[in-house]
Structures are given as C-alpha cells and as structure tokens.
Amino acid sequence: MDTEILLKHTSRSLYLSVQALPHAMRPAFSVAYLLCRYADTIADTHLLPAERRLYWIKRFPGMIHSQNPQEAAQLAREISGGSENPYEEQLIKHLIPCLNWFNQISAPQQTIIMEVVQAVCEGMRMDLSTFPTRKGASPTALKTQDELEHYCRLMGGMPGLFWSKLIYHTQRVSMPEEQFYELGKHVGDALQIVNILRDLPKDLPMGRCYFPQTDLEQASLTPGELLSSSNSARFEPVKCKWIAWGLSRLASAKPYFRELSRLQPGQRAAVAWPVLWTADTLYKVYEEKELLNPQKRVKISRNVIYFTMLLSPLVLISNTAFCGWLNHKINRFSR
C-alpha cells in the first residue's frame, strides 16, 4: 500500500487537493499528512488511558528520528483495533513504511515536515492535558480566547506554514517570505476553526469544549449546558463571533493566492479548493440554528465539492475571478 491509497481513504477532500499538486510537492505533503494523522489516531484511541496516549504523543516526533522498528511495532500493537475505518487500521500498521517514505524526501523538506508534526503533537498534548478523558465526563472549556487562537495556530496555522514553505521553496514568490508565511498561517487558522465549529456536537460528549470560558460566561452558559441542543439559540453569539474570526483569517487567502504562479494550476487548485470549501462549510454552520444538536451534521455535499472543481478552470488562470468568488461566498454572511 502506498501513500496515495492511504491518503485517499483517510481524507477524501485532501486527496483530491493532493492530486492537483505538482509532482515535486506530493510526497512531502502526503507523508506530512499521514504522520499527523497517525499522531491523531494515537491521541483519540479509546484503547489506551490518557497517560499512555500522552506518552506516545510526546514520543512520536522522536520516533520519526529514531525509526526504531521495535518501538513502532509496540505502538501499533497498543493502538490496533481501535478504529472503525479499515484504512486507518492499515495506517496504524504502516508506520515503518511511512518512515521509509519520509527518508526518501529531501533534507530541507524533512525539516519542515518535522516542524508541522511537532506543532500538531503539541496541540494533541494540549487536548489530552486540558480535557477530561473519562467517558461521560462533563465538558471542560478552554479558559480564554488566546488559548483557542493558540490551539488553532498549532493545529491549522502551522500546517498552513508548512504548506507555504513548500510553495516558497519550489516557486518564485514576490512577496517577502515572512509576510507570505503569515498569510499561510491565517488561512490555516480558518481551516481549523471551521473544524472546531462543525465538530462541536461530537466533541462535547467527549468532554471537549474549545470555546473559551470567557465567551460562554458572556452568553450566560456553562460548558455542560452545551450538551443540550435546546441551548443552541443562546450559543449563537459565541458561534457568530468565531465565524467572524474565521472569515477574517480566510480573507488572507486573496493576497496569498495572487502570489501563486499561473504556470502551476494544480498548486493553485490545491489552495483554492480548501479555501472555497471552508467558506461553504462556515456558511452551513452560520445557517444551522441547532448547531448543538448532534443529529444536525454540518457537512458540504459531494455536489458542492465537484461543482467547485468543475468551475476551477475559470479561477485558476485569474486572480480576479478567484477573489471575486471568495468575496461572493464571504459576503453571504452580511446579507
């Protein structure tokens, strides 16, 4: 089994984006995603107590360096059988092949892969250290807005930085390096906050409330009250605040996209698609008035995904067309 097969069955939308990338970028991007997904599997497994999951998450970046087959086999034994996704189970058993793929990547790209893996593992350590891990525990909230923004930076912004460094070192970008990287981090922040908003009804029964205690207090809510869908209306001000935060970060995609070479339409597509799909998902969150109801699953349809791809040729050659399309999606929120 190779990276593309594993990627296809662990993330449908990401797989589509990777297929559009220039061939020189695909291996690094695919391996980075699979290693981060492996870490996510460790953090979320119900087979291990929190202390053991925390141990393996702390060890994981070092394992990539040491590549000890005995240690990798021990980890696989401890977390195998905990996922309902057969392809995630295949990923669990393929850590050594993933590390072999990592070894085939250039040293500079290995460095930026390690940066993103370490950041994501830090975010997962934050999860395991902050939230209750026993089943049925009342949700715990992050304390402040700064904590949520920091979490979004670790889990979204740093992957955005990884992506930006890949681009910056494989094509000409006229913008100053750090400015381009900051825009990439903002786009990654937006992709992460939409995941947090969308997954709220799933996270709450697991004891996780990423929305700050300070915001909940302003809405006269406790984390435990979010378990009742009848409180969705009271949660609306918090939801709208973080949608607005996500949209402000997503707007950075416009100057970012202008820096991408028209000679690399696949690369432009791999940036445009997740941005446009994030805008669509944020709008579905915005429209959903019972966001706390676990029966109301917020997800864009396959038709939306394929429609975006179908119209891609119109935007891949024109910065104006992409910015106009994104503006149209963002402006829906103010109508």
Order of alpha helices (4+ residues) and beta strands (2+ residues): alpha-alpha-alpha-alpha-alpha-alpha-alpha-alpha-beta-alpha-alpha-alpha-alpha-beta-alpha-alpha-alpha-alpha-alpha-alpha-alpha
